[in-house]
């Protein structure tokens, strides 16, 4: 995460980045439009960012990522209010990928899948477990 993504995005692209996620609060549509087609673009929504804040980015992004925990260190607990945000996004955008990041366990993965998310990002459930491979497999079974 960086505060001024435009200062570093060209470096990422030159190193071969295939996918870049911008926080809705840090970029304008015109800035992102210039990168369309060069890289897969995602828009991240903080827990307090509304679904409506994504609307202006829907034509220039390939996916939306919901951050389901407050920003900070890994290991935060999934905020159940995010289920409704997923549902609202899926109702409004039938074909866009919806990725959830934060607090993902097999139980949460099942909930977000039922709500309409189709990508889950998990860190601490996998890497803080005694058997990361087994934990990863559990998530893949959902």
N, C-alpha and C positions, 0 to 999 in steps of 0.2 A: 504494500500500500504506500502510495506517495501523495503528498499534498498538491503537487503541481504536475499532473501527468503529462501535459504538453511539453514539459522540459525534458522528459526522458523517453517519450514514446518512440521517437525516431531511432534511438539507440536500441530499444527492444526489437523494433522491426528489422533493423540492420543485422541483429543477431539471430533472426529467424523466428521470432514470436509468431505463432499461428492464431493466438486467441488473446484478446486484451479486454479486461473488464474495467469499466469506468463507473465511479459513483455518480449517480444522477446529479448530485449537488456540485460536482467538480467540473462538469463539461457542458458546453452548449451543443445544440443539434448541428449547427454549421461546422463546428470543429470536428465533430465525429463524421459528418458527411464526407469530409475530405479523405477519410481513411477507409470508407466503405469499399469493399472489394479487395483491399490489400490484406485484410486480416479479419478473422471472425470477431465481432464486437458484441460484448455483453454490457448491460447496464445493471449495476448493483443498487438495490434498494435497502437502505438501513431499516431497522425495525420500525422506526418512527416515520419513515417516508411512505407516502400514500401511493396506492395503485395509480391514481390519476397523474402523479408526477412522472410515471413511465410513459404516459400517452404521447408526449411530444417526441419521445425517442423511438417509438415503435416502428417507424419507417426506416430507421437507420441502424437498428440493432438486430443481431441474429438470435439473441436470447436475453432473458432477464434472470438475474440472480437475486434471490431474497436472502439477506443476512438475517438469520433467525436468532441471533444472540447479539448482545451489545458488542461494539468494537473493542478489541483488546486481545488479551492472551487466549490461546486455545483452551478449550475445556468448558466453555459456557453452557448453560442449560437452555435448551430449546424453548422459545416463547410460544406457547400454545395459540396466542393471537395470530400467529403467522398462518395458521390453517385457513382462516377466512381470507387473508390476503392472497394465498394461493388460489383459492376457489374463485375469487373475484378476477384474478388475472386469467385463469383458464376460461371463465365465462366470456370474457372480453376478447381474448386472443386464443382462438382455437388451435392454431398451428405453431405457435412459438414454443421453443424450449423454455421450461421453467426449472431453474436450478436452485436448490436450497443448500445453504452453507451454515452450519452451526448446530451443535447439539444432536447430531444424527446418530441414532442407535437403530437396531432393527425395528423396534416398536415405533419410533418416530418415522423411520423410512416407510413403514406401512401406512401411517397416517398421511404423510405428505403425498404418497403415491395415490391414495384414494381421493385426496383433495385436488389432484391434477398435476402435480409436479412430476417431471420425468427424468431429472438428474439430481443426485444427492452427492454432496461433498462432505466427506467425513475425515477428520484428522485424529482427534484425541481418542475416539472409540477404538480406532485401529491401532494407533501408535502407542497408546498407554496401556494396551492389553498385554497379557503374558504371552499370547500367541497372535501376533498381528495377521498372519495368513488366515488363521481360522476366523478371526473377527471380520476380515474382509469378505471371506466366503459367506458368512452369515448375512452380511449386508446384500450381497449379490443374490441371495435366495429370495429376497423380498420382491 
